[in-house]
Amino acid sequence: MELSINGQLGDLVFYKRGNTDVVRQKAAHKQQTEASKKSSRDFGSTSRNAAYIRKHLHLWSNFMLMAIS
């Protein structure tokens, strides 16, 4: 019988990588600098804006396809 564990137990993290079961220790919490916090906010804003653009381009392209049909 084969036993496979996925998830977290205390500070250990169990996961599968390919066909191998892997265990690692959770990273210690590090205090973020103001620069890294700003970078995270900028990334989040950019990601949301890109999603908005992708969504509306998709809607527009569907509309154009229906208009020429």
Distance bins in CASP14 RR format, pairs under 12 A and 6 or more apart:
PFRMAT RR
TARGET T0000
AUTHOR 0000-0000-0000
RMODE 2
METHOD distances of the structure
MODEL  1
2 16 0 0 0 0 0 1 0 0 0 0 0
2 19 0 0 0 0 0 1 0 0 0 0 0
2 21 0 0 0 0 1 0 0 0 0 0 0
3 14 0 0 0 0 0 1 0 0 0 0 0
3 21 0 0 0 0 1 0 0 0 0 0 0
4 14 0 0 0 0 1 0 0 0 0 0 0
4 15 0 0 0 0 1 0 0 0 0 0 0
4 16 1 0 0 1 0 0 0 0 0 0 0
4 17 0 0 0 0 0 1 0 0 0 0 0
4 18 0 0 0 0 0 1 0 0 0 0 0
4 19 0 0 0 0 0 1 0 0 0 0 0
4 20 0 0 0 0 0 1 0 0 0 0 0
4 21 1 0 1 0 0 0 0 0 0 0 0
4 22 0 0 0 0 0 1 0 0 0 0 0
4 23 0 0 0 0 0 1 0 0 0 0 0
5 12 0 0 0 0 1 0 0 0 0 0 0
5 13 0 0 0 0 0 1 0 0 0 0 0
5 14 1 0 1 0 0 0 0 0 0 0 0
5 15 0 0 0 0 1 0 0 0 0 0 0
5 16 0 0 0 0 1 0 0 0 0 0 0
5 21 1 0 0 1 0 0 0 0 0 0 0
5 22 0 0 0 0 0 1 0 0 0 0 0
5 23 0 0 0 0 1 0 0 0 0 0 0
6 12 0 0 0 0 0 1 0 0 0 0 0
6 13 0 0 0 0 1 0 0 0 0 0 0
6 14 1 0 1 0 0 0 0 0 0 0 0
6 15 1 0 1 0 0 0 0 0 0 0 0
6 16 1 0 0 1 0 0 0 0 0 0 0
6 17 0 0 0 0 0 1 0 0 0 0 0
6 21 0 0 0 0 1 0 0 0 0 0 0
6 22 0 0 0 0 0 1 0 0 0 0 0
6 23 0 0 0 0 0 1 0 0 0 0 0
7 13 1 0 0 1 0 0 0 0 0 0 0
7 14 1 0 1 0 0 0 0 0 0 0 0
7 15 1 0 0 1 0 0 0 0 0 0 0
7 16 0 0 0 0 0 1 0 0 0 0 0
7 21 0 0 0 0 0 1 0 0 0 0 0
7 22 0 0 0 0 0 1 0 0 0 0 0
7 23 0 0 0 0 0 1 0 0 0 0 0
7 24 0 0 0 0 0 1 0 0 0 0 0
7 26 0 0 0 0 0 1 0 0 0 0 0
8 14 1 0 0 1 0 0 0 0 0 0 0
8 15 0 0 0 0 1 0 0 0 0 0 0
8 23 0 0 0 0 0 1 0 0 0 0 0
8 24 0 0 0 0 0 1 0 0 0 0 0
8 25 0 0 0 0 0 1 0 0 0 0 0
8 26 1 0 0 1 0 0 0 0 0 0 0
9 15 0 0 0 0 0 1 0 0 0 0 0
9 23 0 0 0 0 1 0 0 0 0 0 0
9 24 0 0 0 0 0 1 0 0 0 0 0
9 25 0 0 0 0 0 1 0 0 0 0 0
9 26 0 0 0 0 0 1 0 0 0 0 0
10 23 0 0 0 0 0 1 0 0 0 0 0
10 25 0 0 0 0 1 0 0 0 0 0 0
10 26 1 0 0 1 0 0 0 0 0 0 0
11 23 0 0 0 0 0 1 0 0 0 0 0
11 24 0 0 0 0 1 0 0 0 0 0 0
11 25 1 0 1 0 0 0 0 0 0 0 0
11 26 1 0 1 0 0 0 0 0 0 0 0
11 27 0 0 0 0 1 0 0 0 0 0 0
11 28 0 0 0 0 1 0 0 0 0 0 0
11 29 0 0 0 0 0 1 0 0 0 0 0
12 22 0 0 0 0 0 1 0 0 0 0 0
12 23 1 0 1 0 0 0 0 0 0 0 0
12 24 1 0 0 1 0 0 0 0 0 0 0
12 25 1 0 0 1 0 0 0 0 0 0 0
12 26 1 0 0 1 0 0 0 0 0 0 0
12 27 0 0 0 0 0 1 0 0 0 0 0
13 21 0 0 0 0 0 1 0 0 0 0 0
13 22 0 0 0 0 1 0 0 0 0 0 0
13 23 1 0 0 1 0 0 0 0 0 0 0
13 24 1 0 1 0 0 0 0 0 0 0 0
13 25 1 0 0 1 0 0 0 0 0 0 0
13 26 1 0 1 0 0 0 0 0 0 0 0
13 27 0 0 0 0 1 0 0 0 0 0 0
14 20 0 0 0 0 0 1 0 0 0 0 0
14 21 1 0 0 1 0 0 0 0 0 0 0
14 22 1 0 0 1 0 0 0 0 0 0 0
14 23 1 0 1 0 0 0 0 0 0 0 0
14 24 0 0 0 0 1 0 0 0 0 0 0
14 25 0 0 0 0 0 1 0 0 0 0 0
14 26 0 0 0 0 0 1 0 0 0 0 0
15 21 1 0 0 1 0 0 0 0 0 0 0
15 22 1 0 1 0 0 0 0 0 0 0 0
15 23 0 0 0 0 1 0 0 0 0 0 0
15 24 1 0 0 1 0 0 0 0 0 0 0
15 26 0 0 0 0 0 1 0 0 0 0 0
16 22 1 0 0 1 0 0 0 0 0 0 0
16 23 0 0 0 0 0 1 0 0 0 0 0
17 23 0 0 0 0 0 1 0 0 0 0 0
17 24 0 0 0 0 0 1 0 0 0 0 0
30 36 0 0 0 0 1 0 0 0 0 0 0
31 37 0 0 0 0 0 1 0 0 0 0 0
32 38 0 0 0 0 1 0 0 0 0 0 0
32 39 0 0 0 0 1 0 0 0 0 0 0
32 40 1 0 0 1 0 0 0 0 0 0 0
32 41 0 0 0 0 0 1 0 0 0 0 0
33 39 0 0 0 0 1 0 0 0 0 0 0
33 40 0 0 0 0 0 1 0 0 0 0 0
34 40 0 0 0 0 0 1 0 0 0 0 0
34 41 0 0 0 0 0 1 0 0 0 0 0
35 41 0 0 0 0 0 1 0 0 0 0 0
35 42 0 0 0 0 0 1 0 0 0 0 0
36 42 0 0 0 0 0 1 0 0 0 0 0
36 43 0 0 0 0 0 1 0 0 0 0 0
37 43 0 0 0 0 0 1 0 0 0 0 0
37 44 0 0 0 0 0 1 0 0 0 0 0
38 44 0 0 0 0 0 1 0 0 0 0 0
38 45 0 0 0 0 0 1 0 0 0 0 0
39 45 0 0 0 0 0 1 0 0 0 0 0
39 46 0 0 0 0 0 1 0 0 0 0 0
40 46 0 0 0 0 0 1 0 0 0 0 0
40 47 0 0 0 0 0 1 0 0 0 0 0
41 47 0 0 0 0 0 1 0 0 0 0 0
41 48 0 0 0 0 0 1 0 0 0 0 0
42 48 0 0 0 0 0 1 0 0 0 0 0
42 49 0 0 0 0 0 1 0 0 0 0 0
43 49 0 0 0 0 0 1 0 0 0 0 0
43 50 0 0 0 0 0 1 0 0 0 0 0
44 50 0 0 0 0 1 0 0 0 0 0 0
44 51 0 0 0 0 1 0 0 0 0 0 0
45 51 0 0 0 0 0 1 0 0 0 0 0
45 52 0 0 0 0 0 1 0 0 0 0 0
46 52 0 0 0 0 0 1 0 0 0 0 0
46 53 0 0 0 0 0 1 0 0 0 0 0
47 53 0 0 0 0 0 1 0 0 0 0 0
47 54 0 0 0 0 0 1 0 0 0 0 0
48 54 0 0 0 0 0 1 0 0 0 0 0
48 55 0 0 0 0 0 1 0 0 0 0 0
49 55 0 0 0 0 0 1 0 0 0 0 0
49 56 0 0 0 0 0 1 0 0 0 0 0
50 56 0 0 0 0 0 1 0 0 0 0 0
50 57 0 0 0 0 0 1 0 0 0 0 0
51 57 0 0 0 0 0 1 0 0 0 0 0
51 58 0 0 0 0 0 1 0 0 0 0 0
52 58 0 0 0 0 0 1 0 0 0 0 0
52 59 0 0 0 0 0 1 0 0 0 0 0
53 59 0 0 0 0 0 1 0 0 0 0 0
53 60 0 0 0 0 0 1 0 0 0 0 0
54 60 0 0 0 0 0 1 0 0 0 0 0
54 61 0 0 0 0 0 1 0 0 0 0 0
55 61 0 0 0 0 0 1 0 0 0 0 0
55 62 0 0 0 0 0 1 0 0 0 0 0
56 62 0 0 0 0 0 1 0 0 0 0 0
56 63 0 0 0 0 0 1 0 0 0 0 0
57 63 0 0 0 0 0 1 0 0 0 0 0
57 64 0 0 0 0 0 1 0 0 0 0 0
58 64 0 0 0 0 0 1 0 0 0 0 0
58 65 0 0 0 0 0 1 0 0 0 0 0
59 65 0 0 0 0 0 1 0 0 0 0 0
59 66 0 0 0 0 0 1 0 0 0 0 0
60 66 0 0 0 0 0 1 0 0 0 0 0
60 67 0 0 0 0 0 1 0 0 0 0 0
61 67 0 0 0 0 0 1 0 0 0 0 0
61 68 0 0 0 0 0 1 0 0 0 0 0
62 68 0 0 0 0 0 1 0 0 0 0 0
62 69 0 0 0 0 0 1 0 0 0 0 0
63 69 0 0 0 0 0 1 0 0 0 0 0
END
